[in-house]
Amino acid sequence: MPSSPDNPIIREESAAAPDSPAHARVMDFINSRINFERLPAEQYELQDFKLDRMRELLSRLGDPQRTIPAIHIAGTKGKGSTAAMTAAILSATGTRIGLFTSPHLDSIGERMTVNGQQPTGDELLESMKIVRPVVEEMDTLGPAMSPTFFECITAIAWMHFRDKHVQLVVLEVGLGGRLDATNVCSPLATVITSISRDHERLLGNSLACIATEKAGIIKSKVPVISGVTQEEPREVIRHSAEENGCQLFELDRDIIWTPVDRLVADPKSPAGLTPLVIDVRTPWRTHRVKVPLPGEHQARNLALSLAVCDQLSLRHAVIPSNAITRSLAQLCWPLRIEVLRHSPLVIVDAAHNDGSVNCLIDTLRDAASGKRVLIFATSKDKDTHGLLAQLGDHFDRVILTQFVGNPRSVPIETLVRIAAEVLTIPYETATDPTAAWQLASQSLTPNDMICATGSFFLAAEMRALIKNLPFNGH
């Protein structure tokens, strides 16, 4: 799939020699690939994702994915947080742990860390130089075999992990599972965090169909850790695990977590956002841990992470409890109900489907006693009607906007039309996130709250500007 004027691109910068002609050439080449993260969903189909293309690309690079074992994590929501917590815990053993996630905030290096460290600009450049000629060779095979942006980035990550002598990679699925570019790994365990409605045009319009796509990461006789609890998708996961001869460990059956207490480390921290201490019982061990991210849904994700690590301990050393505590305390994972300011409370969150929005609502239910202001934008392939209806019942005022860094943003005029149908609270419009922030921050008291959500891209743009912009009138 070569580039064309209609294909969206991302412009990146790297830390090393950004003005170097060689650096610019390599970055321009990678950025020119078709990028489904920026392409409107109606412009591609599930058949555009081809594992044969990814297998061929990695084969020509020496199959690094065959020599580095993986923990492979899929799910509609929670897969990024679960991956981050799993990698953090495993890093506490002194093992060289790679973590591959998507998308990124500022640089593609965020997608491929080793024990929490991004590649340097020089390291990223060297990996890209190795991948580029192979991609150019594959371009000659025709459009169907021309690697995409995500496939190139995935290959770059594998080369980086190989060069850094990584011993285990925690891989977050990009989209779905069955046909995702990460699904050529050699897993020691697979994880499916949750199933809810998202990417329905590609993955199917029922929970069972979506679960089937996610279950595509299950491999023969590889243990499966599942956080899926709804009956219909849970049966799909169970059937796939049984067909593949896999041991299956399920949340609320084999993996049990219970709340112990909330720690009030900061008197300004609102209800629901103070650290939650939980007990976790897996088939192999019990834990008492502090959840490093806000929300009870993160307790579920942490329980899955601990189960993965305990299962791996059957063949490796047991991770000491104090090492787990220390590694989780150091974890920083942006855009997951991330508190940027207090008094008034300012939160950005990447929720973009019904499941993640429900988790956000539950967490923020008692978070502010004053006015609750929502800044909302979303992508064209999301259930905009449903998201606005869900959120509208829990806020006092909505500011509709659109993110500027990705062409998938729903136009403001479309948001206004939908808001008129589903909202019963006042709503206003702002041309971009900066204007939305200026409008939202007017006449606030210390007990009020601003929450920006609806899309990873909105949350990322709001995060960057809120850190640098003052409250209007303060």
Stockholm file with secondary structure:
# STOCKHOLM 1.0

chainA/1-474         MPSSPDNPIIREESAAAPDSPAHARVMDFINSRINFERLPAEQYELQDFKLDRMRELLSRLGDPQRTIPAIHIAGTKGKGSTAAMTAAILSATGTRIGLFTSPHLDSIGERMTVNGQQPTGDELLESMKIVRPVVEEMDTLGPAMSPTFFECITAIAWMHFRDKHVQLVVLEVGLGGRLDATNVCSPLATVITSISRDHERLLGNSLACIATEKAGIIKSKVPVISGVTQEEPREVIRHSAEENGCQLFELDRDIIWTPVDRLVADPKSPAGLTPLVIDVRTPWRTHRVKVPLPGEHQARNLALSLAVCDQLSLRHAVIPSNAITRSLAQLCWPLRIEVLRHSPLVIVDAAHNDGSVNCLIDTLRDAASGKRVLIFATSKDKDTHGLLAQLGDHFDRVILTQFVGNPRSVPIETLVRIAAEVLTIPYETATDPTAAWQLASQSLTPNDMICATGSFFLAAEMRALIKNLPFNGH
#=GR chainA/1-474 SS CCCCTTSCCCCCCCSSCTTCHHHHHHHHHHHTSCCTTTSCGGGCCGGGCCHHHHHHHHHHTTCGGGTSCEEEEECSSSHHHHHHHHHHHHHTTTCCEEEECCCCSSCGGGGEEETTBCCCHHHHHHHHHHHHHHHHHHHTTCGGGSCCHHHHHHHHHHHHHHHTTCSEEEEECSSSSTTCTTTTSCEEEEEECCCCCCSHHHHCSSHHHHHHHHGGGCCTTCCEEECCCSHHHHHHHHHHHHHTTCCEEEBTTTBEEEEEEECCSSTTCCTTTSCEEEEEECSSCEEEEECSSSSHHHHHHHHHHHHHHHHHTTTSCCCCHHHHHHHHHTCCCTTSSEEEETTTEEEECCCCSHHHHHHHHHHHTTSCSSCEEEEECCBTTSCHHHHHHHHHTTCSEEEECCCSSCTTBCCHHHHHHHHHHHCCSCEEECSSHHHHHHHHTTTCCTTCEEEEESCHHHHHHHHHHHTTCCCTTC
#=GC SS_cons         CCCCTTSCCCCCCCSSCTTCHHHHHHHHHHHTSCCTTTSCGGGCCGGGCCHHHHHHHHHHTTCGGGTSCEEEEECSSSHHHHHHHHHHHHHTTTCCEEEECCCCSSCGGGGEEETTBCCCHHHHHHHHHHHHHHHHHHHTTCGGGSCCHHHHHHHHHHHHHHHTTCSEEEEECSSSSTTCTTTTSCEEEEEECCCCCCSHHHHCSSHHHHHHHHGGGCCTTCCEEECCCSHHHHHHHHHHHHHTTCCEEEBTTTBEEEEEEECCSSTTCCTTTSCEEEEEECSSCEEEEECSSSSHHHHHHHHHHHHHHHHHTTTSCCCCHHHHHHHHHTCCCTTSSEEEETTTEEEECCCCSHHHHHHHHHHHTTSCSSCEEEEECCBTTSCHHHHHHHHHTTCSEEEECCCSSCTTBCCHHHHHHHHHHHCCSCEEECSSHHHHHHHHTTTCCTTCEEEEESCHHHHHHHHHHHTTCCCTTC
//
